[in-house]
Each structure stands twice: as C-alpha cells, then as structure tokens.
C-alpha cells in the first residue's frame, strides 16, 4: 500500500478480473450441430459437446471443445444447451435418461418437428424445471454463423432476450415470433412446405427438359427467371386472400385447369413421371367441381385449407 498526503493508507489498485468466456452445450452432431458448434468456437465460446457417436466430435475437440461422457454431464456444464436432433422423439430418447440434470437449464431446441410436438416438448421441459426456446433455422449447415442467415424463435421473450448474443452466433438474424413455443416450428414448416414442393417442381422441369434433349444448365436461366417472378405473385394474391376475394378479373380457375392439363400431357408424352403434375391437376379439378371455375385460382387456398376431399 502507498501512503497518501494525509497519511492514510491507500489501496493499490488491482487489475480487473478477466470476464469469463461465454459457454454453451451442443447436443447432436449431425451436419447442422457440427456447424453450430464450430460457429460457437469461432466466437470464443467454451463448448461442451455430446453425441451418440463420439468420433463426430474429434475435430471440434481438437479445436478446443470438450466432449462430455454422458448427456447429464453435458447438461450440467452450462445453462444453455442447443439441441440439434432429428426430431423431438430423438430429443426424448436422449434427454429422458438425464432428466434430473434439466432443472435450471435453457433448451434451445433447433430440432425439426410439428408445432404440436414443440408445444408438448415445452411442457415436458417445464415439468422438469427447464425452459424451452423453440427455433427454426432457415438455412442449411453452410449458412450457420453467417450474419445474413436467420432463425425463427418462439417461447419466453425474456429468455430470448437474455441469450440473444448466443443465438446470433448461430445465425446473425434472430426473429422472435411470440410466446407460443409452436410458432417457430410452424414458420419453419411453412418454409419447408414451400422449399420441398418448389424443388420438386424444379426436378420435374429438369426431367422434362432432359427427356427432350436439354440439360439442367441449359434451362437454368429460364428456371431462375420463373422462380424470381413468384414474389410478385405472392404479394398480389396475399391481400386478396386475406380479404376473402377470389375474383376472376385477372385469372380464372378454368384457365388454370387447361394449363395444368397441358403440363400433365407434356410430361406424359415425354415419358416423364407424372405423379407431381397429376396431383396438381387433381387439386385444380377439385376446385372446378366445387364451382370455382369462374373464380381466381387463388380459391384453391381456401379449398386446401378446408381439407375437403383430403
């Protein structure tokens, strides 16, 4: 200690203690889980891992992650555990034996499943003293850690806010969609509905092109132009659908029926599988049979929503 001019002892200042590194547990090391663990390591997190096949963690451990010998120890290591599993059934299978270690934990559940399963899992977690934050990642593993990538979240807002820096390490954009734990799963499945059906439409186009001597590269520009036109259609019809308007002033379902039958016949004539265009034609035919021939083909949105004839 030093003496001051008043003769009083003066404490020697001590350097501040270094802030502890942020930490997280990642359970499930498929391609998505591995990408998330790598993104956390890139940002200086202390990462604890668990996966049924331990060897999948080898390169991450070489970078500084720690592999827990069991799920209970992985959960005990950190307040937040990010779950990247095939579905919620896998979640129960993995976590149930370690249920005693769940109290006080935040489960960022980025596994894919239905909104109903997400809600049930949130209740299950709460009964064991944990909190679930449901997430729906909108990018493949290659997009993890990128500032432009995004994830939908739902669940307790205070939990989302408290751990937002951690969530932003997964994807730079985080979109909280409310308290209902099923909402993020719903938004994810809406995106997947559009992705899978759109990509199947592209595969159908590629098959038709190849059957006629063209290549996927040869139709790429045309396919991209068609895909890029869709947002304009989405915006145009969204307002009308929400208003319950299906006026046949711009298009009519009868016109759509003729067009989709031409698509179906073109594929059949080329020897291409017709499962997809036949399904589209069947939906349009249902609309015609329901009396919507003179209405816009957006009337199918109401028809499909009713589940009639499903």
Long-range contacts (C-beta under 8 A, 24 or more apart in sequence): 21-45, 21-46, 22-46, 22-165, 22-166, 23-47, 23-48, 23-77, 23-78, 24-48, 24-78, 24-80, 24-81, 24-82, 24-166, 25-49, 25-50, 25-68, 25-74, 25-75, 25-77, 25-78, 25-80, 25-81, 25-82, 26-50, 26-81, 26-82, 26-84, 27-51, 27-71, 27-74, 27-75, 27-81, 27-82, 27-83, 27-84, 27-85, 27-94, 28-83, 28-84, 28-85, 28-90, 28-94, 28-111, 29-53, 29-56, 29-57, 29-60, 29-84, 30-84, 30-85, 30-86, 31-141, 32-84, 32-110, 32-137, 32-140, 32-141, 32-144, 33-82, 33-84, 33-85, 34-60, 34-141, 35-141, 35-142, 35-144, 35-145, 36-82, 36-84, 36-110, 36-144, 36-170, 37-65, 38-63, 38-144, 38-145, 39-144, 39-145, 39-169, 39-170, 40-166, 40-169, 41-65, 42-145, 43-169, 45-166, 45-169, 48-74, 48-77, 48-78, 49-74, 50-74, 52-94, 70-98, 71-95, 71-97, 71-98, 71-101, 72-97, 72-98, 72-100, 72-101, 73-101, 75-101, 75-102, 75-105, 76-101, 79-104, 79-105, 79-106, 80-105, 80-106, 80-108, 80-163, 80-166, 81-105, 81-106, 81-107, 81-108, 82-108, 82-110, 82-170, 83-107, 83-108, 83-109, 83-110, 83-111, 84-110, 84-111, 85-111, 86-111, 86-112, 87-111, 87-112, 87-113, 87-117, 88-113, 88-117, 88-118, 88-120, 88-121, 91-121, 92-121, 92-124, 99-128, 102-128, 102-129, 102-130, 103-128, 103-129, 103-130, 104-129, 104-130, 105-129, 105-130, 105-131, 106-130, 106-131, 106-133, 106-159, 106-163, 107-131, 107-132, 107-133, 108-133, 108-135, 108-163, 108-166, 108-167, 109-133, 109-134, 109-135, 110-135, 110-136, 110-137, 110-151, 110-170, 112-136, 112-185, 112-188, 112-192, 113-185, 114-185, 114-189, 115-182, 115-183, 115-185, 115-186, 115-189, 116-182, 117-185, 118-181, 118-182, 118-184, 118-185, 119-180, 119-181, 119-182, 121-181, 122-155, 122-181, 131-155, 131-156, 131-159, 132-181, 133-159, 133-160, 133-163, 133-181, 134-181, 134-182, 134-183, 134-184, 134-185, 135-167, 135-170, 135-184, 136-184, 136-185, 136-187, 136-188, 136-189, 136-191, 137-170, 137-171, 137-188, 138-171, 138-188, 138-191, 139-171, 143-171, 144-170, 144-171, 145-169, 145-170, 145-171, 146-171, 146-172, 147-172, 147-173, 148-172, 148-173, 149-173, 150-174, 150-175, 151-175, 152-177, 152-183, 152-184, 152-187, 152-188, 153-177, 153-184, 154-178, 154-179, 154-180, 154-181, 154-182, 154-183, 154-184, 154-185, 155-179, 155-181, 155-184, 198-227, 200-276, 201-276, 202-227, 204-267, 204-272, 204-273, 204-276, 204-277, 207-267, 207-272, 207-273, 208-266, 208-267, 208-270, 208-272, 211-270, 211-271, 211-272, 212-270, 237-296, 237-298, 237-301, 240-296, 240-298, 241-298, 241-301, 241-302, 246-292, 246-295, 246-296, 246-298, 246-299, 246-302, 247-295, 247-296, 248-294, 248-295, 248-296, 249-296, 250-296, 251-296, 251-297, 252-293, 252-294, 252-295, 252-296, 252-297, 253-284, 253-287, 253-288, 253-292, 253-293, 253-294, 253-295, 253-296, 253-297, 253-299, 253-300, 254-288, 254-293, 254-294, 255-297, 256-284, 256-297, 257-281, 257-284, 257-285, 257-288, 257-293, 260-284
